[in-house]
Amino acid sequence: MRKNYFLKKHWLTGLLLGILFIGTTNCTIKEKQTQRPNVIVILTDDMGYSDIGCFGSEINTPNIDHLAATGLRFTQFYNTARCSPTRASLLTGLYPHQAEMGQLAFYNHEEEGYRDDLSKNAVTLAELFKANGYSTYMAGKWHLCYDVEPDGDKSNWPLQRGFDRHFGTLTGSGSFYNPSGLVSGNHYISPGNDFYYTEAISDTTVKFINEHPAEKPFFVYVAYTAAHWPLQAPEEEIAKYKGVYDKGWDETRKERFAKLKRLGIIDERCVLTERGVDIPEWKDEEMKEWQTRRMEVYAAMVDIMDQGIGRIITALENRGMLENTIIFYLHDNGGCAEAQGENKPALPLTEEQKILRPYAEDSILYGRKPEYARDGRYVRRGRGIMAGPADTWVAYGEEWANVSNTPFRMYKHWVHEGGISTPMIVHWPNGIKATNELRSQPSHLIDIMATCIDVAHLDYPKEYNGREIQPYEGKSLVPAFENKPVDRDYIIWEHEGNRAIRVGNWKLVSKVKKLKKFTSEDENTWELYDMENDRSETVNLAEKHPEKVKELADLWEKEAVRTKIKPWPWDK
C-alpha cells in the first residue's frame, strides 16, 4: 500500500507556513452539489501524442482510459511545444506571447512577448474562478515566474495569481525524489527522505478534494512533472514493464500506429513518418539493455501518474462530486528528444564522488539538479547509466521520443505535429451526453479558458487588480461536445524561431536550422500541408500551391505582430 506522503511531519510544518484551510468533511457521504460544475485540469509534462492507452500506447493507463471511455477524446488538440508557454496559455486563454511567456520562465528578454514572467495584464483561470466564488487549488509544477528567490518578488507565485492553496515546485525539471523549488503556499519546504513527487501531487490533490467544503464549487489545477526527465521511478513499478520494449522502437512504433488506426484516432490516409535520421534501426543498436531500461522507466512514471489520477477519481466519487466535475486531461508538449548526458559515455565515480553526503531530513534544495541523492549517493549520468534510482539523471532520448510522438515527426521545441499535438480528454457526466466518442475539431489550449467561462457562467473582467486585462483568445469547445463545429479563423504558433499557422485544413509550418537563431534563409523555408489528408506532414505542397503559402505567410506575419510574437529576440 502506498504511503500518503503529504501527512509526514515535515510536510505538515510546511503547510502551516502556507495557506491554512479549516474544516474537513465526511468523505463517505454523498454531498450536496451546486449547479455550477467543479473543474479539474490535469496537465502532464513532456509526454507524446501516443503515450496513453486510449491514444495508442502499450503503457498501462486504465484510469485515464476510463475518463476517455466515459467522456470525449479530442484528436486534433494543440499545445505550444514547450512547458512554460503552454502553462501560460492554458491558464490565461491567451497565446503565450500575449502572456509574456514566449520562451521559458528564466530567460527574461527585453521584448514584450518574451519577458518570461507571467503578464499582469492577463487574468489566470484561478483568479477568474476565485472572483466568481470558486475555491482554487493547485498541486504540481508552476514554472511561470522569473523570481523564485525565497525573499524575492512573489507577485507571480501561485497564491498571488489566484490559488487559495498550492503545493508543488516553482521551477521546471527536477529530481522526483529530491525536487528543487518545492513550496507549500509561499514558503519553501523539504521533501524529506521518503518522497516521490508524482505521488505527492496526487495525494495532495486528493487532500484538497477531501477537505473542500461541499457548498462551494472548486477549480483544481493538477500539474504533473511526469514523465519529464530525469527518468526515475521505484523499482517495483519499473519491473512491470520488464521485457515490454525488448522488441525495440521500430516495432513499438508500428504497434502504436496500428492501434491508433484501430481506435479511429487517425484514419487510413495517415502514414507513419520515417524514423528520425539520427536513430539507428533497432537491430543495429549496440546497447539494447540500456535502451529498453530507459523506456521501461518512462512507462513506469506514466503508470504511477495514472494510479494517482485513479485516486483523484475515487476521491470525487466518494464525495459524490464526479458527475458534476468537468475534467480536462492533456500534455504540455510533444515527446522530448533532449539529451541529458546520454550522448557521452558514463564515467566511473571518482574517490571523492564515492563519499556519501546525505541530506538532513529538513534540508531544502534550491538548485535544479542535485549533485547528490538524499541518501548521499552521487548522481550519475552518461550513456550506459541504468535509469530509475534517485542517484541517476538520464533522459529517454530521441529514440523513444520518436515512439512517444507516433505517428508524427519532430519533438518538443518544434511546431510540426510531433511538437504540438496532445491527447485531450474531456469528462463531464452531468454536462456531456456522449461517451467514448472522438472529436476532430482543431482546438488549442486557449480554448480551455473560453470553455470554462461558458460552462461555469463566469464573468470575465476588463480590469483586474487595477490593470487592464486582455480579452481571451480562445473559443468555447461546448459546441464540439455535441460534435458541432468550433467557429475559428486560425491557430498560430511560434517557439524559438519555429513558426506555424493553421487555417481550416491547411497548415503552414517552418523550422529554423538552429533554435533561437533566425536568418534570412529561414524566412522562406515554409512547408504547406493538407491536414485532412496528410496529418503526418509527409507531402509538402508548398511548390504546388505558392498562392496559399503567400496567403498564410502574410496572415502569420500580421497576427505575429498582434499576438506579440514580434518583435522577437532571436539573432539574425
N, C-alpha and C positions, 0 to 999 in steps of 0.2 A: 504493500500500500504506500502511495506517495505521500511525502510529508507536506504539510501546509507551511511553506517557508515564511509566510507572512506573519506567523504567530511567534517567531523566535524573539527572544528578549531584545536583541539589538534593533530589530525591526520596530518593535513597539516604542522603543526610545525615539527612533526617527520619526515615527508617526506623531508622537506627542509634540515634536517640534514643528510638524506640518499643520495642515488644517484639520482640526479635530471635528469629528462628526458624532453627534449624540443621538442615541436611540436605536436599538436593534429591534427586530421583529421576529415573530414566529414564522419561520420559513416553510413550515409544513402545511400551512393553511392557505387555501386559495383566497387571494385578497382582492379587494375592490379595485377596479381599473378605471382610469379616466378615459374619455373618448379619444383624446389625443394619444397617438402611439408613442411608446418608448422607441428610441433609435440607438442602434449599436452599429458602429463602423469598425470592421476588422481589417487591418492593413498588414500585409506581410512584407518582408524585406529580401530583395534580390532573388525572387523566385520567378521562373519562366512560365510561359503560357500553358505548357502541358505537364506541370508538376503536381497536380492533384488528380485523384482518381476520376472524378466526373469530367475532367478535361484531358483524359488520355493516359494518365500515369499508372504505373505499377505500384507506386507508393501507397501505403495503407492510410486512407483518409476517410473513414466511414462517417465521421461527424460532419465534415464539410460536404461530403456527398449527400448526406441526409438533408442538409439545407437546400441543396440543389434539387433533390428528388421531390421535395415538398415546396419548392419555390421556382424561381426562374434563373436561367443561365444566359447572360449576355455574351455573345460570341465575338462582337466587334467593339469591345470597350478598350479605351486607351488611357495610359498614364503619360508621364512626361520624360521617361527614360532615365531618371535619376531620383535619389531619395529625397533630398531637401526640396527641390522644385515640386515633386509630386505631393509632398505633405503640405506645402504652402497652397498649392492649387486645390487640393482636396478640402482643406479647412476654410478657404476663403471664397470658393466659387469663381476665382479669377485665374487667368493664365499666370504661370509662376512669375513672369517678369513684372506683371502688374502688382504682384505681391512682393516685389523687390527680391525675389529668390531665383535669379536666373542661373546660378551655378550651384553653390554649396554653402552651407551656413558658416564657413570660417574664412571666406576669401575677402569680402568687403571691398568690392571695386567702387570706383567713383560714379560710374554710370547708374542712373536711377533704377533700372531694371535688374541691377547686379549688386546692390548693396548687401545682399545676403543676410539681412536681418529683417524679420517679418514686418511688413508695412503696417504703420499705424493708421493708414488711410484705407485699411481693409478691416472688415469685421469677421471674426472667426465663427465657425459653427458653434463653438462653446459660448462665445459672447452672445450670439444670436439666440440660442436656446435659453440661456440664462435670463436674458432680457425678456423672454416670453414665458417665464415661470417654470422652466425646467431645472432640475438638478443636473449637474455636469461633472463627469468623472473621466479620468484618463489613466491608463496603465500602459507603460512602454516608452518607446523612443520618440523624442521630440524633434531635435535637430533643426530648429528654426530660429535660434537666437545666436547672435555673434558673440555676446558676452556671457561666458559661463563661469566666471570667477565667483567664488563664494561670497565675496564682499563687493562684487561689481554691480552693474546695472541689471536688475532683474525684471525690467518692464516687459520683456518679451519671453519670460518664463511662463509655463502653462497656467499657473494660478493668476497671473496678471493678464492673461489672454482668455479668461472666461471660465476656467475649470475650478470647480469647488474643491476637488481633491485630485492630486496627481502623485503617482509613484512610478519611477522609471528613470531613464537616462536622458540627459540633455544633449549629448553629442551623438556621433554616428556609430561606427562599428566598435566592437569591444569584445572582450572575453565573456563567455556565457557563465563562467564560474567566478569571475572577478571583474565585473564590468566597471569601467570608469564613468565618472559623472553620474553616479546613482544618487537620486534625490527622493525625498518624501516631502511634498509641499515645496517650500522654499529653502530646504536645508539638505546638505549632503549627508548621506548615511553610509554605513558599512554594510556590505552584503553578508559579512560573517563567513564562516568556513564551511557551511553546509548549504550551498546555494546553487541553483541553476536558473538562469534568467527567464527562459521561456515559461517554466513552471511558475515562477514568481509572478509574471504578468498575468497568467491565467488565474492563479489563486487570488491575486489582488482584485481582479475583475469580479470574481465570484463574491469576494468580501463586500465590494461596493454594492453589488446587486442585493445581497442578503441584508445589508444594513440600510438600504434605501427605504424611506417612508412611502407607504403604498398610495397615499393620497396625491402624490406628485408624479408627473412623468419624468423620465430621465433621458439624457444623452450620454452614451459611453463610447469613448474612442479607445480601441484596443490596438496598439501599435507594436506588433511583434518584431523582434530582430531576426528571428528565424526566416530564412536559412542563410543569412549573410555570413561570410567568413568572419572569424576562423571556424573551421569545421570542428565542433565539439559536442559530444553527447555521452551519456552514460553507456557503459559497455553492454549492459543487458538490452538496451534499445538497439544498439548497433547490430547485435547478434541476430536480431530478427531478419536482417537483410543479407546475412551471410550467403554468398553464392548467387544472389539475385542478379548481380551485374557481371558475373563471370562471362556472360555472352558478349560483353563489350558495348561500346557506344553505337556502333553501326547497327547492330541487331536491335538494341533498345530503341533507337530512333524509329526503325521500321515498325516495331511493335506499337509504339505510341501513335505513329502515323495511321496505322490500320485501325486502332481503337478510336482515334479522333473521327475517322470516317464512319465507323460503326455507330458512334454516338450521334452522328449528324452535325457535329460542330464544324467540320469542314466538308465540302462536297467533292464530287468526283473530279471537278475541274481543278481542284487544288493539288499541287505536286509537292513532293518532299524536296527541299532545297539540297544542294550539294553539301557534303561535309566541308567544314571550314578548311581553307587551303593549308593552314599550319597544323592540321590534325592528321596523324597517320591513320591508315586502316588499322582496325583492331588487331588483325593478325600480325601486323608489323610492330606493335607496341612491345617494348622490351621490359617494362615494369608493370606487368598486368596486376600483380597482387597489390601493389601500392595504388594503382589507378582504381581498382574495384573498391578498395577500402575507402577512398575519398568519397565515392558515390554512396557507399553504404552508410557513411556517417551523415551525409547530406540527407538521405532518405529518413534516417532516424530523427534528425532535427525537425523535419516536416511532420513526421508521425507524432512526436511529442507535442508539437503545437496543436495538431488535430485532437489529441487527447484532451488538451486544455480547453479547446473550443467545445468539446463534448461536456466538460464540467460546467462551462458557462451556460450551455443549453439546458442542462439539468437544473441549474440554479433558477433559471427563468421558469421552467416547468414547475418546480417545487413551490414557487410563489404565484403560480397562475398567471404569469406575465408573458409567456411565449407567444400566445395568439395575438396579442396587441403590441408586439415589438417588431419593428422593421429592422432586419439585419442586412447590412451590406458586407460582402466579402470581396477583397481584391488585393492585387500585388502592386508594389511601388515602382517597379521597372522590370525589364526582362532579365533573364539569367545573366550572371556576371562572369565575364571572361578575364577579369583582372588576375594577374599573377601575385602571389604572396610568398615569394621566395622559392616556390617550387620549380622555377626555371633555373635554379642554381643547386648544385649538389649539397646535400646535408653534410655538415662538418662534425667531427667528434667533439664532445664537450671538452673544454679546457679544464685544467685542475681547479681554476678559480670558479668556473661555471658549475662544477660538481658540488660545490659547497651549498648546503641547504640554507635558504634565507626565508623562513616562514614569516607570514604576516601575523600581526597581532589580531585578535578576534575583532576589535573595533576599528581597525585601520581603514582608511578611505583612500581610494585610488582616483587620482585626477588625470593622469596621462592616459592616452588611448590604448596603447599596447603595454601591458605589464611585462617587465623583464623576468619576473618570477611568478610561478603559480602561488596560490595562497598557502600551500603546504611547503613552499620553499624551493621547489624544483625549478631550474632554469627553463624558460620557454624556448622550445626548439622549432626551427623552421628549415625548409630546404627540401629538395627533391628526394624522396625516399622516406621522409618522416611520416609515420603512420598516424593519420588524423584521429581525433576523438578525445584524448585526455586533455586535462587542463593545462598541461605543460607543452602543448603543440599549437602551432599557428600556421595553418595550411588552408588554401582555397581549393575549389574543385576544378578550376581552370577552364580554358576554352573548350577542352574536350567534352566535358559534361555540361557546360553551359549550352553547347550546341544541341544536346539532348533536351535540356530544360525548355528550349525555345522551339522545339518541334511544332510545326513543320517549317518555321521561318528562319531567316538568316539575320545576322548581326545580333548585337547584345546591348546590355546596359550601356549608356552614353550615346548610342546612335538612335536615329529616329526612323530607321527601317522597322518593319513589323516585329522583328525579334527584340528590339529595344523598348517598344512602347505598347505591345499587346499584353493585356492581362485578362485572366478569367474574371468575370464579375457575376456574383450571385446575389439575388435579392430574395429574402424570405420574409413574408408578412401574411400569416394566415387570415387575419381579420380584414386585410385590405386587398389581397390579390387572390382571385378565384382560381386562376390557372396554376397547375402544379406540374413539375417535371417537363417544362417546355423551354424552348430556345427562343432567344430574341436576337435578331441580327441588325437592329438599328445601330448605326455608328454612334458611339457615345463616348464621353470623356469625363475625367474627374470633376471638371467644372459643373457637371450636371448633378452631383450629389447635393450641393447646396440648394439648387433650384428645386430638386425633388423633395428635400426636407421641408422647404418653405411651403411647398404645395400640400404635402400630406399632413403636416402639423399645423398648418394655417398660421405661419409665423409672420410677424411684421418686420420687414427689412428696413433698417434705418437709413436716412440720408446723412445723418450725423451721429457720431458715437464718441463719447469722451472728449467732446469739443472739437472733433476733427471731421472734415467732410469725408464721407465713405463712397468709394467707387461702386457703381452698380455691378452686380454679379453678372458673369458672362454666360452661365450655363442654361440649359433647357431642362425642364422637368421631364423625367422619364415615366411619369404616370401614364401618358398615352401608350407607351410601349408595354406597360403591364397588361393592357388589353390587345397588344400586338398592333397598335396603330402607329403611324409614322411620328417621329420626333422632328418637328419643323426646325431645321437649322441651315445656315448658309455654308459654313465651313468649320473645320477644326485646324488649328495651326500649332506648329512645334518649332522650337529651336533649342539646341543644347550644345554648348562648346563649339559652335560654328556649324553643326549639322542642322539642316533645315527640312521642313516638310509642311505641306498643306493638303488637306483632303476636302474635296467638294463633290458630294454625291459619291459616285463610284470611282472618280478619278483621284489619284494620289500623286503629287509631285514631291520628290524627295531627293536629298543630296547629302553626301558625307564629305567632310574635309579629309585631306590626306593626313593631317596631323591635328589631333584635338587641341582646341584653344588657339589654333592658328587659322587665319582666313586670308587667302591670297586671291589675286585676280584670276588665277587658274581655277580656283574653287568656285568662283562666281557663276560660271555657266556649266557646272557639272550636274545639271538636273537630270533625273530619271523620271519617267512617267509610266504609271501602272494603272491597269483596269482592275480595280479591287473586286469586282463581281466575278470576273473570270480568272483572275490571277492574284489571289490573296497572298501568295508566297513571294510575289515580286520577282518573277523569273524572266519575264518578257518585257524588256524596256521598249516602250512605244514612243519615246521622245522624238526620234527621227521621223517616224511615221506621222506624228501629229504635232508639228512645230507650233502651230497656232494655239493649240491647247497648252503647250508648255509656256508660251509667252503670256497667255491669259492668266494662268495660275501663278506664274512667277511675279507678274505685276500685282496680283492680289496679295501674294505673300509679302512683297515689299511694302505695300500700302498698310496692311494690317500689322506688319512688324513694327512700324512706327507707332501705330495707335496702341498696341499692346505692350509697348516699352521694350520689345526685343532690341530695337535700335534706338539710339546708338549703342553698340556693343563694345566690350573691352578687348576683343581678340585682335592680335597683331596681324598686320598685313604683310 
